[in-house]
Amino acid sequence: MTEIPEHLRKRAEAARKKAEASQAPSGGDAAATGDTASGAAAEKIPAHLLDRSKAAADRAAVGEAGTAVAEAGGGGVAVETRVVASGPQGHTQRLLTVVKSGSIQDVRAKPVDKVHTWPHLLVVEFVAALVCLVFLVVFSIFVNAPLLELANLNQTPNPSKAPWYFLGLQELLTMFHPMVAGVTIPGMGLIILILAPYMDKNPSNKPEDRKFAISLMTVHLMFWATLVMIGSFFRGPGFNFVWPWTSGLFFEL
């Protein structure tokens, strides 16, 4: 059973007390009071609503009479006449029930799929940092990192290569103008990577749902890795293209 809100219950009780108070006078006073109340009610209720209520009452009476006649003369077969009251412009209004706000809308925030930064995220990052530190310590113990001799101002090494992370730019300089290789192409790549989150707004974390972002990053990494590998292993004296298995390897860590 639907629970009636408190304000509606109080309003109904006040209306019932008011109706009892209006019925208290007797005789001529009661008649006068009734006429006055009817006149006041008639003044407050619009005329089109009064006409509509009268028409609905007449239709209901006609329907009940038709049903009674059908039952009497039709061998006990009842014919039901349903009366549908229409509102302004032919619309039909019907009050179903009064329900509480909590049953039709959420009054509490639903939990979402998220975790706290501490300790869930930071613990994982701290463990990953420790693993990388242990790997670097063990690697440095067993693998030497030899230093080159002091630089000689009178002798330039041939080939003279940039560090591996800049070999991609050095390789581009052999193919394009310095303005294009050093500014235009890297700038366009950085701008595309900056705009990538705004072009792909998919909130999913599944790789199969992020094909655009994964494809864009894969193309970027493969392009740069290819340039670095060519500059590292396929460039010899004079930064000319050589085959490492015939001319040797001109690359030092």
C-alpha positions, 0 to 999 in steps of 0.5 A, spaced: 500 500 500 502 506 498 504 511 504 500 518 503 505 524 504 504 527 511 502 534 508 496 531 504 494 528 510 494 534 514 490 538 508 485 532 508 484 533 515 483 540 515 478 540 509 474 535 513 474 539 519 472 545 515 466 541 512 464 539 519 464 546 521 460 549 515 454 543 516 454 545 524 448 551 523 441 548 522 434 551 520 434 558 516 441 559 518 444 552 515 440 554 508 443 561 508 450 558 510 449 553 504 446 558 499 452 562 501 457 557 500 454 554 494 454 561 491 462 562 493 464 556 490 460 557 484 464 564 484 471 560 485 470 555 480 470 557 473 464 556 468 467 551 463 469 546 469 462 546 472 459 544 465 464 539 464 463 536 471 455 536 469 456 533 462 461 527 465 455 526 471 450 525 465 454 521 461 455 516 467 448 516 469 446 514 462 452 509 462 449 506 468 442 506 465 444 502 459 448 497 463 442 496 467 437 495 461 442 490 458 442 486 464 435 486 464 433 484 457 439 481 454 439 474 458 444 476 464 449 479 459 452 485 462 455 491 457 459 495 460 460 503 458 466 506 460 466 514 461 473 517 459 473 524 462 477 529 457 481 535 459 482 541 455 484 540 448 481 533 448 487 531 453 485 525 458 488 526 465 488 521 470 491 521 477 495 514 478 497 515 485 502 519 490 508 516 491 514 518 495 520 522 492 525 516 494 521 511 490 522 515 483 529 518 484 535 516 487 536 520 493 543 517 494 549 517 490 551 510 487 558 508 488 562 508 481 568 504 479 574 508 482 579 507 487 583 511 492 590 514 490 593 512 496 595 506 497 592 502 491 596 506 486 602 509 490 604 502 492 604 499 485 608 505 483 613 504 489 614 497 487 615 498 480 620 503 482 624 498 486 624 493 481 627 498 476 632 500 481 634 493 483 635 491 475 639 497 474 644 496 480 645 488 478 646 491 470 651 496 472 655 490 477 656 485 471 656 490 465 661 495 464 660 502 461 666 504 458 668 511 457 671 514 451 678 518 451 678 525 452 676 529 446 681 532 441 679 539 438 684 537 432 680 531 431 673 530 429 670 523 430 667 520 423 662 519 423 660 524 429 653 521 431 648 524 436 646 520 442 641 515 440 635 519 443 637 524 438 639 520 432 632 520 429 632 528 428 639 527 425 637 522 420 631 527 418 636 532 417 639 528 412 633 527 408 630 534 409 631 542 410 633 543 417 627 547 418 623 542 416 627 536 419 628 540 426 621 544 427 616 542 422 615 535 422 617 534 430 612 540 431 606 537 427 608 530 431 607 533 438 601 537 436 597 531 433 599 527 440 597 533 444 590 533 440 589 526 441 585 526 447 580 531 445 579 527 438 578 520 442 574 521 447 572 514 449 572 513 456 573 506 456 580 503 458 580 496 454 585 496 448 579 493 443 575 500 444 581 505 443 583 503 436 584 510 434 589 512 440 593 506 440 594 506 432 596 513 433 601 512 438 603 506 435 605 509 428 608 515 432 613 510 436 614 506 429 616 512 425 621 514 431 624 507 432 625 506 425 629 513 424 633 511 430 635 504 428 637 507 421 641 512 424 645 507 429 646 501 425 646 503 418 650 510 418 658 510 417 663 515 416 661 521 413 654 519 415 653 515 409 648 509 408 652 502 409 650 495 411 653 493 418 654 486 416 659 488 410 662 495 413 662 494 420 658 497 426 659 505 427 655 505 433 657 506 441 653 506 447 
